[in-house]
Amino acid sequence: MTGTFLASCILSAALWTGVAIASMSTPSTVKQSDVLQRIDMLDIRYQMGLQKAVLAPNEVKARHMHTGPEVAYVLEGEIIITTDGQPEERIRAGESFQHEAYAPHITKAGPQGATVLATWVVEKGKSFAVPAP
């Protein structure tokens, strides 16, 4: 029940803010991901976050994992995700993907780069992304 509620919150945030974020212009030289918003969940131990990441052409985000579930949508370009124990996955503009908490993976942008809008839920005070062992 809690998992379904959290997934619903994440999806709702992505859908409602996706249109506004998609219309924003970000210079291609931006490499840092910016957290657009954090809100406290009904259960005060958790926060939901919304983040826009702009990856340069063929940029690789080192092997990492997330401390909570992530649902993301590719706004522009494409990314290739390699998750431990799973086949490589190519996600193109207009497609979404999700990661379970603590699933180690590598993210690589395609030849035109990529812009990704991600939503996630983590315990308050915890980092969203951490290096994977």
C-alpha positions as CSV (number, residue, x, y, z in Angstrom):
1,M,0.0,0.0,0.0
2,T,2.8,2.5,1.0
3,G,4.7,1.5,-2.2
4,T,1.7,2.2,-4.4
5,F,1.1,5.5,-2.7
6,L,4.7,6.6,-3.2
7,A,4.7,5.5,-6.8
8,S,1.5,7.5,-7.4
9,C,3.0,10.6,-5.8
10,I,6.1,10.3,-8.0
11,L,4.2,9.8,-11.2
12,S,1.8,12.7,-10.4
13,A,4.7,15.1,-9.8
14,A,6.4,14.0,-13.0
15,L,3.3,14.5,-15.1
16,W,2.2,17.8,-13.6
17,T,5.6,19.4,-13.8
18,G,6.9,17.8,-17.0
19,V,5.1,20.2,-19.3
20,A,6.4,23.3,-17.5
21,I,10.0,21.9,-17.2
22,A,10.0,20.8,-20.9
23,S,9.4,24.4,-22.0
24,M,12.4,25.7,-20.1
25,S,15.6,26.3,-22.0
26,T,18.9,25.1,-20.4
27,P,22.3,25.8,-22.0
28,S,24.0,22.6,-23.2
29,T,27.1,23.4,-21.1
30,V,25.2,22.7,-17.9
31,K,26.5,19.4,-16.4
32,Q,25.4,19.6,-12.8
33,S,21.9,18.3,-12.0
34,D,19.8,20.8,-10.1
35,V,17.2,19.8,-7.6
36,L,14.1,21.7,-8.7
37,Q,12.0,21.0,-5.6
38,R,11.8,18.9,-2.4
39,I,8.6,18.4,-0.5
40,D,7.9,16.6,2.7
41,M,5.7,13.5,2.4
42,L,2.7,12.8,4.6
43,D,5.0,10.5,6.6
44,I,7.4,13.1,8.0
45,R,10.4,10.7,7.5
46,Y,10.3,11.1,3.7
47,Q,10.8,13.7,1.1
48,M,9.9,13.6,-2.6
49,G,12.3,15.4,-5.0
50,L,12.2,16.6,-8.6
51,Q,15.4,16.9,-10.5
52,K,16.4,17.9,-14.0
53,A,19.6,16.5,-15.4
54,V,21.3,17.7,-18.6
55,L,23.9,15.3,-20.0
56,A,26.4,16.3,-22.7
57,P,26.7,14.1,-25.8
58,N,28.1,10.6,-24.7
59,E,28.6,11.8,-21.1
60,V,28.8,9.0,-18.6
61,K,27.4,9.3,-15.1
62,A,29.6,6.9,-13.0
63,R,28.2,3.8,-11.4
64,H,25.9,4.9,-8.7
65,M,22.6,4.0,-6.9
66,H,19.7,5.8,-5.4
67,T,18.7,5.7,-1.7
68,G,15.0,5.6,-2.7
69,P,12.8,4.7,-5.7
70,E,13.2,6.8,-8.8
71,V,10.9,7.4,-11.7
72,A,12.2,9.4,-14.6
73,Y,11.2,10.7,-18.1
74,V,13.6,11.5,-20.9
75,L,12.6,15.0,-22.3
76,E,15.3,15.2,-25.0
77,G,17.8,12.9,-26.6
78,E,18.4,9.4,-25.3
79,I,20.2,7.6,-22.5
80,I,21.6,4.1,-22.1
81,I,21.3,2.5,-18.7
82,T,23.3,-0.5,-17.6
83,T,21.9,-1.9,-14.4
84,D,23.7,-4.8,-12.6
85,G,22.3,-8.1,-13.6
86,Q,20.1,-6.7,-16.4
87,P,20.6,-6.2,-20.2
88,E,21.5,-2.7,-21.3
89,E,18.5,-0.5,-21.8
90,R,18.1,2.4,-24.3
91,I,15.5,5.1,-23.3
92,R,14.6,7.7,-25.9
93,A,12.8,11.1,-25.6
94,G,9.2,10.6,-24.6
95,E,9.9,7.3,-22.7
96,S,10.2,6.8,-19.0
97,F,12.1,4.4,-16.7
98,Q,12.3,3.5,-13.0
99,H,14.9,2.2,-10.6
100,E,14.4,0.4,-7.3
101,A,16.3,1.8,-4.3
102,Y,19.9,0.6,-4.2
103,A,20.1,-0.8,-7.7
104,P,23.6,0.0,-9.0
105,H,23.7,1.3,-12.5
106,I,25.6,3.4,-15.0
107,T,23.9,6.1,-17.1
108,K,25.3,7.3,-20.5
109,A,23.9,10.0,-22.8
110,G,23.4,9.3,-26.5
111,P,25.4,11.1,-29.2
112,Q,23.1,14.2,-29.0
113,G,23.1,14.3,-25.2
114,A,20.0,14.0,-23.1
115,T,17.7,15.9,-20.7
116,V,16.0,13.9,-18.0
117,L,13.4,14.8,-15.5
118,A,13.5,12.5,-12.4
119,T,11.4,12.2,-9.3
120,W,12.3,10.3,-6.2
121,V,11.5,9.6,-2.6
122,V,14.1,9.3,0.1
123,E,14.3,9.5,3.8
124,K,14.6,13.1,4.9
125,G,18.2,14.2,5.1
126,K,19.6,11.4,2.9
127,S,21.3,12.0,-0.4
128,F,19.4,10.8,-3.4
129,A,22.4,9.4,-5.4
130,V,25.4,7.7,-3.8
131,P,28.4,5.9,-5.4
132,A,27.8,2.2,-5.8
133,P,30.3,-0.3,-4.3
